[in-house]
Amino acid sequence: MIVASTSAFTPRSHQISRHAWQVLALLAWLLPIGFTCLDDRRTYAEETPASPPLKLFSDRAIRLGVDVVLQTYAPDETRAKTAFAKVWPRIDELNSILSDYDPQSEVMRLCASAPHAEFVPISKDLSTCLQASVRLARESDGAFDVTIGQLVKQWRRARRKQSLPTPTQIAAARESMGWQNVCLSPDGNMVRLLKPGMQIDFGGIAKGYVAEEALKILQHEGLPISAVAVSGDLALGDAPPSPDAASSSPQKTSGWKVLMPIPKFRTASAENVESSTPVKNLGAANSEEPDSPVVYLSNCCVSTAGDEFQFLEIDGVRYSHILDPATGMGLTRQIQATVIAPHGIDADGLDTTLCILGHEKGARLMQHHPAAAWIVHELTPAGKVISTPNEKFKKLTGIGNTSHCD
């Protein structure tokens, strides 16, 4: 018997160099623990031939402008490498469909031809991402808006130049926005973009989709015990085998072991940082190594959004790379959200949207996603960290429960 458990992740960044530590942390922490019922295993061995022991294999590359890590348990290196070799072309295919950096990608060619008088046929992958984006926009009253592309370009330029976009630039970019102007056919196979200059940006939702699609390839190749990390987005398969079935460890769970991200909010002093949940040192920006809870997950997808790496600071004000469609501005409050969900496209989109909405409105949004576990950390103007996990998150990870912090 294998008991399902948990995994972790870290805030995303489009900067390759800033993700090097993230991948190293994943490689270091994405290790299995667990146990198998000895009696069941002995009976099974008497009835069937012994299977070759599974070994952990990894592969890593830069894709989508970020580090991508593949891990799988396979009987031999050849089997693992064969499966890995089928994942990379799939990721490249998705990049050629969803990238807003490549002017020849399917989505950028679609945007270049807008507005559309007639429906335009689109690929299944583009349809899936557009349908999920429009659904999330509707659920969040537009807090998530996939048509934010022109605004994103203005803020990318602002970060390079270290100067804020002008009000005129922001107003012009917002003129091209409006998720209601993405008109999908009833079957989702065709779309019309109704505004000229519309720019689709899947930066807040695509990496989770790519991670899960990569995991599906490994599973299809007969390797169900696999995990994929695309920047801060994880897609996790079955729990790894136990390294020691006779272990006396009190942690009677199994899964992919990862450090949960702890927000390093900046405060006047570490003493001002408090939490509404008993996670030790949560958000203590002045501590070099805040206590990071370890959890174990399997058969789920995980994503975290925050501004730890991507932001613009002007005149003492920190503007996040997460943009609020309602204002056209980067978020100025320090906030981080983590979502654990059955599908990567949901986890990736929801964590960003929770950061935009904040605690109360975010809780209403998550009523549309009862299968998701989530937590939001936010630094108040008074310098206190308010952390609000839902019950599923507390039950799944132990975070928010007194017993978690010994």
C-alpha positions in Angstrom: 0.0 0.0 0.0 1.3 3.4 -0.9 -0.1 6.5 0.8 -0.4 9.6 -1.4 1.3 12.7 -0.1 2.8 16.0 -1.3 5.3 18.3 -3.1 6.4 21.9 -3.4 7.4 24.8 -5.5 8.7 28.4 -5.6 7.7 31.8 -7.0 8.2 31.9 -10.7 10.5 34.2 -12.7 11.1 34.6 -16.4 14.8 35.3 -15.7 16.8 32.2 -16.5 19.6 33.0 -14.1 17.2 33.4 -11.2 15.8 30.0 -11.8 19.1 28.1 -11.5 18.7 27.8 -7.7 15.1 26.8 -8.1 16.0 23.8 -10.3 18.9 22.9 -7.9 16.4 23.0 -5.0 14.0 20.8 -7.0 16.7 18.3 -7.8 17.8 18.3 -4.1 14.4 18.0 -2.6 12.3 16.2 -5.1 13.2 12.9 -3.5 10.9 10.1 -2.4 10.0 8.8 1.0 7.3 6.3 1.8 6.6 2.8 2.9 5.1 -0.4 1.5 3.1 -3.0 3.4 5.6 -5.8 3.9 3.0 -8.6 4.1 1.4 -7.4 0.8 4.8 -7.2 -0.9 5.8 -10.7 0.3 2.6 -12.3 -1.0 2.9 -10.5 -4.3 6.5 -11.7 -4.8 5.4 -15.3 -4.2 2.8 -15.1 -7.0 4.6 -13.0 -9.7 8.1 -12.8 -11.1 10.2 -10.1 -9.4 10.3 -6.8 -11.3 13.6 -5.0 -11.9 14.1 -2.2 -9.3 13.2 1.3 -10.4 15.9 4.0 -10.4 15.5 7.8 -10.5 16.6 9.5 -13.7 16.6 13.2 -14.5 16.9 15.5 -17.5 17.0 19.3 -17.7 16.9 22.0 -20.4 16.0 25.6 -21.0 12.6 25.8 -22.6 10.0 28.7 -22.7 12.9 30.9 -21.4 13.0 29.0 -18.1 14.5 25.9 -16.6 12.6 22.7 -17.2 13.3 19.6 -15.1 12.1 16.1 -15.9 12.3 13.3 -13.4 11.1 9.7 -13.6 11.6 6.3 -12.0 12.4 3.7 -14.7 13.9 0.2 -14.8 16.9 1.4 -16.8 18.5 4.5 -18.3 17.5 3.6 -21.9 13.8 3.5 -21.0 14.1 6.9 -19.2 16.1 8.6 -22.0 13.7 7.3 -24.6 10.8 8.9 -22.8 12.6 12.2 -22.1 13.4 12.4 -25.8 9.7 12.5 -26.6 8.9 15.2 -24.0 11.2 17.9 -25.4 9.6 18.0 -28.9 6.1 18.3 -27.2 7.3 21.3 -25.2 8.8 22.9 -28.3 5.4 22.3 -30.1 3.6 24.1 -27.3 6.0 27.0 -27.3 5.4 27.4 -31.1 1.7 27.6 -30.3 1.5 29.7 -27.1 4.6 31.9 -27.0 4.1 35.7 -27.1 7.8 36.1 -27.7 7.8 34.3 -31.0 6.0 36.4 -33.7 5.4 33.3 -35.7 3.7 31.3 -32.9 0.1 30.4 -33.6 -1.3 32.8 -31.0 0.8 35.7 -32.2 -0.3 35.1 -35.8 -3.9 35.0 -34.6 -3.4 38.3 -32.8 -1.7 39.9 -35.9 -4.8 39.2 -38.0 -7.3 40.7 -35.5 -10.0 41.9 -35.6 -11.8 38.9 -37.2 -15.0 39.2 -39.1 -15.2 35.4 -39.3 -14.3 32.6 -37.0 -10.6 31.4 -37.4 -9.8 27.7 -36.9 -7.3 27.1 -34.0 -5.3 24.1 -32.7 -6.6 22.0 -29.8 -3.9 23.3 -27.5 -4.6 27.0 -28.2 -8.3 26.3 -27.8 -7.7 24.6 -24.4 -5.7 27.6 -23.1 -8.2 30.1 -24.4 -11.2 28.3 -23.0 -9.5 28.0 -19.6 -8.5 31.7 -19.7 -12.0 33.0 -20.6 -13.5 30.8 -17.9 -11.2 32.1 -15.3 -11.8 35.7 -16.4 -15.5 35.2 -16.1 -15.1 33.6 -12.6 -12.9 36.4 -11.4 -14.8 39.3 -13.0 -11.9 40.1 -15.2 -9.1 40.0 -12.6 -7.5 37.5 -14.8 -7.5 38.8 -18.4 -5.6 36.9 -21.1 -5.8 39.9 -23.4 -3.4 41.8 -21.3 -0.5 41.4 -23.8 0.0 45.0 -24.8 0.1 46.0 -21.2 2.6 43.3 -20.4 4.9 44.7 -23.1 4.8 48.1 -21.6 5.9 46.8 -18.2 8.6 44.6 -19.6 10.0 47.7 -21.3 9.6 49.6 -18.0 11.6 47.0 -16.1 14.4 47.1 -18.7 14.5 50.9 -18.6 13.8 51.2 -14.9 11.1 53.7 -15.4 7.3 53.5 -15.1 5.1 53.4 -18.2 3.4 56.8 -18.8 -0.3 57.1 -18.2 -0.7 57.6 -21.9 1.1 54.3 -22.6 -1.0 52.4 -20.1 -4.3 53.9 -21.4 -3.3 52.9 -25.0 -2.4 49.4 -23.9 -5.7 49.0 -22.0 -7.7 50.0 -25.2 -6.7 46.7 -26.8 -7.8 44.7 -23.7 -11.1 42.9 -22.8 -11.5 39.2 -22.4 -15.2 39.6 -23.5 -13.8 40.2 -27.0 -12.4 36.7 -27.2 -15.3 34.9 -28.9 -15.0 31.1 -29.1 -17.2 28.9 -31.2 -19.5 26.5 -29.2 -17.1 23.6 -29.8 -14.0 25.7 -29.0 -12.4 24.8 -32.3 -12.6 28.4 -33.7 -12.2 31.9 -32.3 -12.7 35.5 -33.2 -10.8 38.4 -31.7 -13.1 41.4 -31.9 -10.6 44.2 -31.1 -7.8 45.5 -33.3 -4.4 45.3 -31.7 -5.5 42.6 -29.2 -2.5 40.8 -27.7 -3.0 37.4 -26.0 -0.5 36.7 -23.2 -0.5 33.2 -21.6 2.3 34.0 -19.2 -0.1 33.6 -16.2 -1.5 30.2 -17.2 0.7 28.4 -19.9 3.5 27.0 -17.8 1.2 24.9 -15.7 -0.4 23.5 -18.9 3.0 22.7 -20.4 4.1 20.9 -17.2 1.1 18.7 -17.2 1.3 17.9 -20.9 5.0 16.9 -20.4 4.0 14.7 -17.5 1.4 13.0 -19.7 4.1 12.0 -22.2 6.1 10.3 -19.5 3.0 8.5 -18.2 2.0 7.5 -21.7 5.5 5.9 -22.1 4.7 3.7 -19.1 6.4 5.7 -16.5 3.7 6.8 -14.0 6.2 7.7 -11.3 7.3 11.0 -12.9 7.5 14.7 -12.1 7.9 17.8 -14.2 9.0 21.3 -13.1 8.5 24.2 -15.5 9.9 27.1 -13.6 7.7 27.4 -10.5 5.0 25.1 -11.8 5.0 21.4 -10.9 3.1 18.4 -12.4 3.5 15.3 -10.2 2.6 11.7 -11.0 2.4 8.7 -8.8 4.3 8.6 -5.5 7.9 7.3 -5.8 8.8 3.9 -4.4 10.0 3.7 -0.8 13.8 3.6 -0.4 13.4 1.6 2.8 10.2 -0.3 3.3 11.2 -1.2 6.9 11.9 2.4 7.8 10.9 3.4 11.3 10.4 7.0 10.3 7.2 8.5 11.9 6.5 10.1 8.5 4.2 7.4 7.2 3.5 9.0 3.8 4.9 9.0 0.4 5.3 11.4 -2.5 7.6 13.9 -4.1 9.4 15.8 -1.4 9.8 19.6 -1.9 10.2 22.7 0.2 7.1 24.8 0.3 7.9 28.4 -0.7 8.0 30.9 2.2 7.5 34.6 1.2 10.4 36.8 2.0 8.5 40.0 2.5 10.5 43.1 3.3 9.6 44.7 6.6 11.1 47.4 8.8 12.1 44.7 11.3 11.6 40.9 11.5 9.9 41.5 14.9 7.0 43.2 13.1 6.2 40.1 11.1 3.4 37.9 12.5 1.1 35.3 11.0 -2.5 34.3 11.4 -1.3 30.7 11.1 1.3 29.0 13.2 3.9 28.6 10.4 7.2 29.6 12.0 9.0 32.7 10.7 6.5 33.1 7.9 7.5 36.1 5.9 10.4 37.1 8.1 12.3 38.8 5.3 15.3 39.7 7.5 16.0 36.1 8.4 18.5 34.4 6.1 16.9 31.0 6.2 13.2 31.1 7.2 11.8 27.8 8.2 10.4 26.1 5.1 7.8 23.4 5.6 8.4 20.2 3.7 5.3 18.5 2.2 4.7 15.4 0.0 2.4 15.4 -3.0 1.5 13.0 -5.8 -0.9 13.1 -8.7 -1.5 16.8 -8.7 -0.2 20.1 -10.0 1.2 23.0 -8.0 1.9 26.6 -8.7 3.1 29.7 -6.8 2.9 33.3 -7.8 4.6 36.3 -6.2 6.9 39.2 -6.8 10.1 37.9 -5.1 12.1 38.0 -8.4 10.2 40.1 -10.9 9.4 43.6 -9.9 10.3 47.3 -10.6 11.1 49.6 -7.8 10.7 53.3 -8.4 11.0 56.0 -5.6 10.7 53.4 -2.9 7.6 51.8 -4.4 7.8 48.2 -5.5 5.7 47.3 -8.6 5.2 43.6 -9.2 5.3 41.9 -12.6 1.8 40.7 -11.8 -0.5 43.3 -13.4 -4.0 44.3 -12.3 -6.2 44.6 -15.5 -8.5 47.0 -13.6 -5.7 49.6 -13.2 -3.1 48.7 -15.7 -0.5 48.9 -12.9 1.8 46.3 -11.3 0.7 45.2 -7.8 2.2 47.3 -5.1 1.2 45.2 -2.1 3.5 42.2 -1.2 1.5 39.1 -1.7 2.1 35.4 -2.6 -0.3 32.6 -3.4 0.1 28.9 -3.8 -2.4 26.6 -5.4 -2.5 22.8 -5.5 -5.0 21.5 -8.1 -5.8 18.5 -10.2 -4.7 20.3 -13.4 -1.7 22.6 -14.1 -3.6 25.1 -16.2 -5.9 25.7 -13.2 -3.1 25.9 -10.6 -1.1 28.3 -12.7 -4.0 30.6 -13.5 -5.5 30.6 -10.0 -2.3 31.6 -8.1 -1.9 34.7 -10.2 -5.5 35.7 -9.9 -5.4 35.2 -6.1 -2.6 37.7 -5.9 -4.7 40.2 -7.8 -7.8 39.7 -5.8 -6.4 39.3 -2.3 -7.8 37.2 0.5 -11.5 38.0 0.6 -12.3 38.2 -3.1 -9.9 35.3 -3.7 -11.9 33.1 -1.3 -15.0 33.8 -3.3 -13.2 32.9 -6.6 -12.0 29.6 -5.1 -15.6 28.6 -4.5 -15.6 27.7 -8.2 -12.7 25.3 -7.6 -13.6 23.1 -4.6 -11.0 20.5 -5.6 -8.1 23.0 -5.2 -6.0 23.5 -2.1 -4.6 27.1 -1.7 -3.0 29.6 0.6 -2.4 33.3 0.3 0.2 35.2 2.3 0.0 39.0 2.4 2.0 41.7 4.2 -0.3 44.3 5.7 0.7 48.0 5.9 1.3 47.4 9.6 4.0 44.9 8.8 2.1 41.8 9.7 1.8 38.7 7.5 -1.7 37.4 7.1 -1.8 33.8 5.8 -5.1 32.2 4.9 -5.0 28.6 3.8 -8.2 26.9 3.0 -9.2 23.7 4.9 -8.1 21.4 2.1 -4.7 23.0 2.0 -4.3 22.6 5.8 -5.4 19.0 5.6 -3.1 18.2 2.7 0.0 19.9 3.8 -0.4 20.4 7.6 0.4 24.1 7.1 -1.9 26.1 9.3 -2.2 23.3 11.9 -0.4 23.7 15.2 0.9 20.1 14.9 2.9 21.1 11.8 5.3 23.3 13.6 7.0 21.4 16.4 
